[in-house]
Amino acid sequence: MAALGLALNPVQAPVTHPAEFQELYQRYSDIVYRTALRVTGNASDAEDVLQTVFLRVLNSQLLVQPAWSPDRYFRRAATNASIDVIRRRAVHAGAPLEEGLPHAAHGSSPLLKERLRRALASLPERDAELFVLCYLEGLSYDELAGLFGMERGTVGSRLHRLRALLQKQLEK
C-alpha cells in the first residue's frame, strides 16, 4: 500500500488491517509529529495532532494512487490539524496574549512565536497552510504550485502578500 502513495476514495473500505495501519504509523508518524511541533510550538499539542491525523486515517477510506505522495499527504494533514489546534487555542484563550504572559519581554522569542501562531490562526485555512508548508516545512514554490494547483508565480505573490499581512499583524 505505502509503496506507491495514498489518496482518499469514498469507494474503498477503511484501513482496518492492523499491519497496514502499523506500517503507515511507523513510516509517517515522525513527519506528522515534527510538522505539528513546528506549527504549534507545543509537544502536547503536537501529540494531539499526531493522534488526530492517524485517527482520521483510520476512519477514512484509503486507496493507492501512483500520483500521490504520502509524505505530502501527512505533512498537509498535520499542518491542517495543527492550524485547527491553534485556532481552538486562540478562541478559548481567556485573556489577551499580553496579559497571559506578564513577565515576557515584548520581543522575546516564545512570545513572538505565539503571536505568529495566533496571526496564522486568523488567516483563511488555505493561506495558513500555504505559509506553513513553505516557511516551516520548506516546500519549494514548484512543489507548492503542484500541491495547490496554481502557477509558481501565483504562489510567490500570494506568499509575499501573506508575509506582509502577518508582518502588519505582528506589529500591532
TORLUM-369684 format. One record per residue (C-alpha): residue in three letters; x, y, z. Coordinates in Angstrom, 2 decimals. Last residue first. Layout:
   residu        xx        yy        zz
      ala         X         Y         Z
...
% end
This chain:
   residu        xx        yy        zz
      lys      0.14     45.68     16.28
      glu      3.48     44.93     14.57
      leu      2.71     41.21     14.40
      gln     -0.48     41.83     12.43
      lys      1.39     44.00      9.89
      gln      4.11     41.39      9.48
      leu      1.43     38.73      9.00
      leu     -0.17     40.74      6.20
      ala      3.18     41.45      4.53
      arg      4.21     37.79      4.74
      leu      0.80     36.75      3.34
      arg      1.09     39.14      0.38
      his      4.57     37.83     -0.44
      leu      3.30     34.26     -0.10
      arg      0.44     35.02     -2.51
      ser      2.85     36.62     -4.99
      gly      5.20     33.65     -4.91
      val      2.46     31.04     -5.17
      thr      0.90     32.94     -8.05
      gly      4.26     32.99     -9.82
      arg      4.53     29.20     -9.47
      glu      1.11     28.76    -11.08
      met     -1.69     27.13     -9.11
      gly     -2.96     23.63     -8.35
      phe     -2.28     23.74     -4.60
      leu      0.11     20.78     -4.45
      gly      1.67     21.45     -7.82
      ala      2.27     25.13     -7.10
      leu      3.51     24.23     -3.60
      glu      6.11     21.86     -5.02
      asp      7.24     24.50     -7.53
      tyr      7.39     27.19     -4.84
      ser      9.59     24.88     -2.79
      leu      8.47     23.08      0.37
      gly     10.47     24.04      3.44
      glu      8.17     22.69      6.13
      leu      8.07     25.82      8.27
      tyr      8.27     28.54      5.63
      cys      6.62     26.94      2.63
      leu      4.24     24.41      4.15
      val      3.32     26.85      6.91
      phe      2.56     29.73      4.53
      leu      0.48     27.59      2.16
      glu     -1.47     26.06      5.06
      ala     -2.19     29.48      6.52
      asp     -3.42     30.65      3.12
      arg     -5.66     27.59      2.65
      glu     -7.10     27.91      6.15
      pro     -8.04     31.60      5.86
      leu     -5.76     33.58      8.15
      ser     -6.58     34.28     11.81
      ala     -4.84     31.14     13.00
      leu     -1.65     32.32     11.33
      ala     -1.77     35.51     13.41
      arg     -2.25     33.42     16.54
      arg      0.74     31.27     15.68
      leu      2.80     34.37     14.91
      arg      1.90     35.85     18.29
      glu      2.93     32.59     19.94
      lys      6.26     32.63     18.12
      leu      6.86     36.26     19.10
      leu      6.13     35.47     22.74
      pro      8.46     32.49     22.71
      ser     11.22     34.58     21.03
      ser     11.01     37.63     23.25
      gly     10.11     40.94     21.61
      his      7.60     42.22     24.19
      ala      9.52     40.83     27.14
      ala      7.73     38.06     28.95
      his      6.85     38.63     32.61
      pro      3.16     39.40     32.06
      leu      2.45     36.45     29.73
      gly     -1.33     35.94     29.81
      glu     -1.98     39.69     29.88
      glu     -0.01     40.27     26.66
      leu     -1.80     37.38     24.95
      pro     -5.27     38.71     25.66
      ala     -7.09     36.79     28.35
      gly     -9.48     33.85     28.22
      ala     -7.91     31.95     25.37
      his    -10.56     29.54     24.10
      val    -10.76     31.04     20.61
      ala     -6.99     31.28     20.25
      arg     -6.47     27.70     21.45
      arg     -9.15     26.44     19.08
      arg     -7.49     28.28     16.21
      ile     -4.07     26.92     17.15
      val     -5.44     23.36     17.30
      asp     -7.13     23.77     13.90
      ile     -3.86     25.09     12.48
      ser     -2.17     21.98     13.79
      ala     -4.78     19.70     12.17
      asn     -4.24     21.44      8.83
      thr     -0.46     21.26      9.07
      ala     -0.52     17.62     10.14
      ala     -2.79     16.69      7.21
      arg     -0.52     18.62      4.82
      arg      2.59     16.95      6.11
      phe      0.84     13.54      6.01
      tyr     -0.33     13.96      2.43
      arg      2.98     15.41      1.30
      asp      4.93     12.47      2.68
      pro      2.34     10.05      1.24
      ser      2.94     11.42     -2.27
      trp      0.04     10.93     -4.68
      ala      0.40     10.21     -8.40
      pro      0.62      6.41     -8.02
      gln     -2.73      6.16     -6.20
      val     -3.30      3.50     -3.54
      leu     -6.74      3.85     -1.96
      leu     -7.65      4.97      1.53
      gln    -11.09      5.34      3.09
      ser    -11.07      7.39      6.23
      asn    -11.55      6.31      9.85
      leu     -8.01      5.03     10.40
      val     -6.54      7.95      8.52
      arg     -8.61     10.39     10.58
      leu     -7.47      8.62     13.74
      phe     -3.93      8.94     12.42
      val     -4.22     12.69     11.95
      thr     -5.95     13.28     15.28
      gln     -3.40     11.26     17.26
      leu     -0.48     13.11     15.73
      val     -2.28     16.42     16.26
      asp     -2.79     15.62     19.94
      glu      0.89     14.69     20.23
      ala      1.84     18.00     18.61
      asp     -0.43     19.84     21.05
      ser      1.39     18.22     23.98
      ala      4.79     18.98     22.45
      asn      3.97     22.68     21.96
      gly      5.27     25.01     19.28
      thr      2.03     24.54     17.34
      val      3.45     24.70     13.81
      arg      6.91     23.28     14.39
      leu      5.57     20.62     16.76
      ala      2.85     19.64     14.29
      thr      5.36     19.21     11.47
      arg      7.69     17.19     13.68
      tyr      4.82     14.96     14.87
      val      3.39     14.32     11.42
      ile      6.77     13.56      9.86
      asp      7.70     11.29     12.78
      ser      4.36      9.45     12.49
      tyr      4.91      8.73      8.80
      arg      6.66      5.38      8.37
      gln      5.75      3.74     11.68
      tyr      2.15      4.92     11.53
      leu      1.63      3.83      7.95
      glu      3.15      0.42      8.65
      gln      1.03     -0.02     11.80
      phe     -2.11      0.87      9.81
      glu     -1.32     -1.73      7.19
      ala     -0.44     -4.36      9.84
      pro     -3.60     -3.64     11.84
      his     -5.90     -4.26      8.86
      thr     -8.68     -1.73      9.22
      val     -7.78      0.76      6.53
      pro    -11.31      1.81      5.56
      ala    -13.04      0.14      2.59
      gln    -12.71      1.83     -0.78
      val    -15.49      3.72     -2.59
      pro    -15.05      7.04     -0.76
      asn    -11.52      7.49     -2.14
      leu     -8.82      9.40     -0.33
      ala     -5.39      9.14     -1.81
      leu     -2.27      7.32     -0.72
      gly      1.04      6.52     -2.33
      leu      3.03      4.00     -4.32
      ala      4.91      1.78     -1.85
      ala      2.58      2.59      1.04
      met      0.00      0.00      0.00
% end
